[in-house]
């Protein structure tokens, strides 16, 4: 996969190289276009090939980096703690199934 709905490997690689993984947030227009689940699944499978990492100096897109982009960075910006995530999960546990691994670990640790 070389493109993720308008975002190319090069664009993501440049963002990661310039801003670092702690300064990128996941976002969609799902309120207008329906469920973003297919985009979430695609991003989780998205990779920056080693050849691009070597040639352009892009960092690898690891599970940890994806988790920061999709969850932890926004939680930090909005001040959402592990405890708050766990409380919300206890009230509506079905959403945890599709949550980022970091969120699932926080929920399990809080139980």
C-alpha positions in Angstrom: 0.0 0.0 0.0 1.5 3.3 -1.0 -1.4 5.6 -0.3 -3.9 5.8 2.6 -6.9 7.8 1.3 -5.0 10.8 0.1 -2.0 10.4 2.4 1.1 9.0 0.7 4.0 7.3 2.3 6.1 10.3 1.4 3.7 12.7 3.1 3.4 10.7 6.3 7.2 10.1 6.3 7.9 13.8 6.0 5.4 14.6 8.8 7.0 12.0 11.1 10.5 13.2 10.3 9.7 16.9 10.7 7.2 16.8 13.6 7.9 13.5 15.3 5.3 10.9 16.3 4.1 12.8 19.4 2.9 15.8 17.3 0.5 14.1 14.8 -3.1 13.4 15.5 -5.5 11.0 13.7 -8.6 12.7 12.3 -11.4 11.9 9.8 -14.5 13.5 8.3 -16.6 10.6 9.5 -19.4 12.8 10.7 -20.1 13.5 7.0 -19.1 10.2 5.4 -20.0 7.4 7.8 -17.9 5.0 9.9 -14.2 5.5 9.6 -13.5 1.8 10.5 -12.1 1.0 7.1 -9.7 3.9 7.4 -8.7 2.8 10.9 -8.0 -0.7 9.6 -6.1 0.7 6.6 -3.9 2.9 8.9 -3.2 0.0 11.2 -1.9 -2.0 8.2 -0.1 0.9 6.6 3.7 0.7 6.6 6.7 2.8 5.5 8.9 0.4 3.6 12.5 0.0 4.7 13.7 1.2 1.2 11.9 4.5 1.9 13.3 4.7 5.4 16.8 4.2 4.0 16.5 6.4 1.0 14.5 9.3 2.5 15.3 9.0 6.2 11.7 8.3 7.2 11.2 6.6 10.6 9.5 3.3 10.7 5.7 3.3 11.3 5.6 1.0 14.3 2.6 -0.2 16.3 3.7 2.3 19.0 3.9 5.2 16.6 0.4 4.3 15.2 -0.9 4.1 18.8 0.4 7.6 19.5 -1.1 9.0 16.3 -4.5 7.3 16.8 -4.9 7.6 20.6 -2.3 8.7 23.0 -1.5 12.1 21.4 -5.1 13.2 21.4 -5.6 11.9 25.0 -2.6 14.0 26.0 -4.0 17.1 24.2 -7.4 16.7 25.8 -6.2 15.6 29.2 -7.8 12.2 29.1 -6.3 9.8 31.7 -6.1 6.0 31.7 -8.6 6.1 34.5 -11.1 8.1 32.5 -10.8 5.7 29.6 -11.3 2.7 31.9 -14.4 4.3 33.4 -15.9 5.0 30.0 -15.1 1.4 28.9 -16.8 0.0 31.9 -20.0 1.9 31.0 -19.9 0.9 27.3 -17.4 -2.0 27.0 -18.3 -2.8 23.4 -16.2 0.1 21.9 -13.0 -1.3 23.5 -12.9 -4.2 21.0 -11.8 -1.7 18.2 -9.8 0.6 20.4 -6.1 1.0 20.0 -3.9 -1.5 21.9 -2.8 1.2 24.4 -6.4 1.9 25.3 -7.2 -1.8 25.6 -4.2 -2.2 28.0 -5.3 0.8 30.1 -8.8 -0.6 30.3 -7.7 -4.0 31.4 -5.2 -2.6 33.9 -8.0 -0.5 35.5 -10.4 -3.4 35.9 
